[in-house]
Amino acid sequence: MEKELLIIGSGPAGLRAAQEAKKADIDYLILERGDTAQSWRDIRQDMLMLSPCLPHRDWTSISEEFPIWKMEINRPFCYAHEFTQYLINFAEHYQLNIDKQIEVLSIEKQNDTFTVVTNQGTYSSKIVLVA
């Protein structure tokens, strides 16, 4: 499969990069080793975040257009499970292109193209963002 941009990981950085790529009409794809926001699913879900989730002090949202504080969350600091759900909601809201259960095995660059070998096949792209 060939894409303009391959994003590895569907955490905050990967989802935000995908949102920007979609707005710019860039042909992108996120490759995720598990389900959306898998790394966040894997941490202790009752962990309290250290950044505020408030309208006037929002240091947690990954987009001003889709803020976490509009969700029903613990305030002023949300829990990891709430942030995880926020990331899942973000991906669904923006209908981001994510291939799940894709484990990246290797990345090689030849000339101007990256070849990304996974457990489900091979992808190629001019740009790879490891997020």
Secondary structure, 3 states (H helix, E strand, C coil): CEEEEEEECCCHHHHHHHHHHHHCCCCEEEECCCCCCHHHHHCCCCCECCCCEECCEECCCCCCCCCHHHCCCCCCCCEHHHHHHHHHHHHHHCCCCEECCCCEEEEEEECCEEEEEECCEEEEEEEEEEC
